[in-house]
Amino acid sequence: MEKKINIVIGVIIIILILGLIIYKYLSADYFVVPEIELIGEKNLEVNVNEEFNDPGVKATIDGEDASELVKIYGEVNTKKIGKYKIKYVITNYKGKQKKSVTRNVIVKDDVLPQITLNGGNEYSIEVGSEYVDPGYVASDNLDGDITSKVKVTGEVNSKKIGTYELIYEVSDSSNNKFKITRMVYVVDTTAPAIYLEGGNPLYINVNDNYIEAGYQAIDNNDGDVTSDVVVNSNVVSSVAGVYQVSYTVYDEAGNYNTVNRIVYVGSEAERGANTYVAVSISEQYLWFYKNGELLVSSPVVTGLKGVYDTPKGSYQILSKSRNIYLTGPDYRSFVNFWMRITPSQIGLHDASWRSYFGGSIYLSNGSHGCINLPYYVAQIIYDNTTIGTKVTVY
């Protein structure tokens, strides 16, 4: 009996020892279930042709990092639109317990195609000319060159001044749409043309009446604008010399043109002895003739209108001085070339303080009565005149 009991006890001890061995050497590796979880979102999106960066997973076995044991199944083709699955699987050390997670990746195309307008988004053409579109180029990240798919709406009436809108639209194969607008301005920047009839230059004898030979003015948009021509003449047919008739016309867009006809009065000998300065207040312009030939012409600034008006009349140079100060109750100005024409100190001189001459400056910023000239014009007149040279202001 005692022997049987000992055998039973021995068997039990062996079973216990075997159980300890199984628990020690097999339980962790054989029965422990690994853990795995996604890093980042389960569902991800990426644009076609862009790089896909897999955030990966985190895996542990019995609390210890086991990420290196994770096997990945599936791949993402970012060159092709579609839905993809990536499966991450981990097995315990003995390969008896598995666990997995899955990530869904959508490769999509939501990048808009692009249109580039040749010539820019704003474009101008002259009225009356033909509008030829400068062109465009359209491209897409997936489809490449899709210029042929561009649709253009809108029209340009190049015969009428105005602003016109052209719309360029394109869609790619993923139905992404893009549009851009070009503003086309039909403008008129062309001055009217003036055609003089008769001679230019024109020759007449002293005391002969000057008879206008005629002219015609044509504008690219307004047509015949001859009736709008303004004629200014300084011809004195009783005095031998070289004169000028100016013809000026504006179109409706404000473009203007001026042409001049030279009129010679008297015989060649009579004209050749003529040297004088002519100043037009209305045109704010000066002409200097030496021995019958135009030596220089230039815009000027005369006296402030209504306050210090430059007196009109026939004068002559009374005195000439270099590098002096002109003074008055409210000014003291240095000039390089001074040519006095009246006893009241009205004359011609350079005005280095002015950046511009001519136009309507004299209406708000005119002189104290003198005729202001650019430096080089004053120098030419000073060097080529003498005391007694005639000056006509009209």
JOWOSUL-V840578 format. One record per residue. N is the residue number from 1. SS is DSSP state (alpha for helix, beta for strand, coil for the rest). Layout:
BEGIN
N | SS
N | SS
END
This chain:
BEGIN
1 | coil
2 | alpha
3 | alpha
4 | alpha
5 | alpha
6 | alpha
7 | alpha
8 | alpha
9 | alpha
10 | alpha
11 | alpha
12 | alpha
13 | alpha
14 | alpha
15 | alpha
16 | alpha
17 | alpha
18 | alpha
19 | alpha
20 | alpha
21 | alpha
22 | alpha
23 | alpha
24 | alpha
25 | alpha
26 | alpha
27 | alpha
28 | alpha
29 | alpha
30 | alpha
31 | alpha
32 | coil
33 | coil
34 | coil
35 | beta
36 | beta
37 | beta
38 | beta
39 | coil
40 | coil
41 | coil
42 | coil
43 | beta
44 | beta
45 | beta
46 | beta
47 | beta
48 | coil
49 | coil
50 | coil
51 | coil
52 | coil
53 | coil
54 | coil
55 | coil
56 | coil
57 | beta
58 | beta
59 | beta
60 | beta
61 | beta
62 | coil
63 | coil
64 | beta
65 | beta
66 | coil
67 | alpha
68 | alpha
69 | alpha
70 | coil
71 | beta
72 | beta
73 | beta
74 | coil
75 | coil
76 | coil
77 | coil
78 | coil
79 | coil
80 | coil
81 | coil
82 | beta
83 | beta
84 | beta
85 | beta
86 | beta
87 | beta
88 | beta
89 | beta
90 | beta
91 | beta
92 | coil
93 | coil
94 | coil
95 | coil
96 | coil
97 | coil
98 | beta
99 | beta
100 | beta
101 | beta
102 | beta
103 | beta
104 | beta
105 | beta
106 | beta
107 | beta
108 | beta
109 | coil
110 | coil
111 | coil
112 | coil
113 | coil
114 | beta
115 | beta
116 | beta
117 | beta
118 | coil
119 | coil
120 | coil
121 | coil
122 | beta
123 | beta
124 | beta
125 | beta
126 | beta
127 | coil
128 | coil
129 | coil
130 | coil
131 | coil
132 | coil
133 | coil
134 | coil
135 | coil
136 | beta
137 | beta
138 | beta
139 | beta
140 | beta
141 | coil
142 | coil
143 | coil
144 | beta
145 | beta
146 | coil
147 | alpha
148 | alpha
149 | alpha
150 | coil
151 | beta
152 | beta
153 | beta
154 | coil
155 | coil
156 | coil
157 | coil
158 | coil
159 | coil
160 | coil
161 | coil
162 | beta
163 | beta
164 | beta
165 | beta
166 | beta
167 | beta
168 | beta
169 | beta
170 | beta
171 | beta
172 | coil
173 | coil
174 | coil
175 | coil
176 | coil
177 | beta
178 | beta
179 | beta
180 | beta
181 | beta
182 | beta
183 | beta
184 | beta
185 | beta
186 | beta
187 | beta
188 | coil
189 | coil
190 | coil
191 | coil
192 | coil
193 | beta
194 | beta
195 | beta
196 | beta
197 | coil
198 | coil
199 | coil
200 | coil
201 | coil
202 | beta
203 | beta
204 | beta
205 | coil
206 | coil
207 | coil
208 | coil
209 | coil
210 | coil
211 | coil
212 | coil
213 | coil
214 | coil
215 | beta
216 | beta
217 | beta
218 | beta
219 | beta
220 | coil
221 | coil
222 | coil
223 | beta
224 | beta
225 | coil
226 | alpha
227 | alpha
228 | alpha
229 | coil
230 | beta
231 | beta
232 | beta
233 | beta
234 | coil
235 | coil
236 | coil
237 | coil
238 | coil
239 | coil
240 | coil
241 | beta
242 | beta
243 | beta
244 | beta
245 | beta
246 | beta
247 | beta
248 | beta
249 | beta
250 | beta
251 | coil
252 | coil
253 | coil
254 | coil
255 | coil
256 | beta
257 | beta
258 | beta
259 | beta
260 | beta
261 | beta
262 | beta
263 | beta
264 | beta
265 | beta
266 | coil
267 | coil
268 | alpha
269 | alpha
270 | alpha
271 | alpha
272 | alpha
273 | coil
274 | coil
275 | coil
276 | beta
277 | beta
278 | beta
279 | beta
280 | beta
281 | coil
282 | coil
283 | coil
284 | coil
285 | beta
286 | beta
287 | beta
288 | beta
289 | beta
290 | beta
291 | coil
292 | coil
293 | beta
294 | beta
295 | beta
296 | beta
297 | beta
298 | beta
299 | beta
300 | coil
301 | beta
302 | coil
303 | beta
304 | coil
305 | coil
306 | coil
307 | coil
308 | coil
309 | coil
310 | coil
311 | coil
312 | coil
313 | beta
314 | beta
315 | beta
316 | beta
317 | coil
318 | coil
319 | beta
320 | beta
321 | beta
322 | beta
323 | beta
324 | beta
325 | beta
326 | beta
327 | beta
328 | beta
329 | coil
330 | coil
331 | beta
332 | beta
333 | beta
334 | beta
335 | beta
336 | beta
337 | beta
338 | beta
339 | beta
340 | beta
341 | coil
342 | coil
343 | coil
344 | coil
345 | coil
346 | coil
347 | beta
348 | beta
349 | beta
350 | beta
351 | coil
352 | coil
353 | coil
354 | coil
355 | coil
356 | coil
357 | coil
358 | coil
359 | coil
360 | coil
361 | alpha
362 | alpha
363 | alpha
364 | alpha
365 | alpha
366 | coil
367 | beta
368 | coil
369 | coil
370 | coil
371 | beta
372 | beta
373 | beta
374 | coil
375 | alpha
376 | alpha
377 | alpha
378 | alpha
379 | alpha
380 | alpha
381 | alpha
382 | alpha
383 | alpha
384 | coil
385 | coil
386 | coil
387 | coil
388 | coil
389 | coil
390 | beta
391 | beta
392 | beta
393 | beta
394 | coil
END
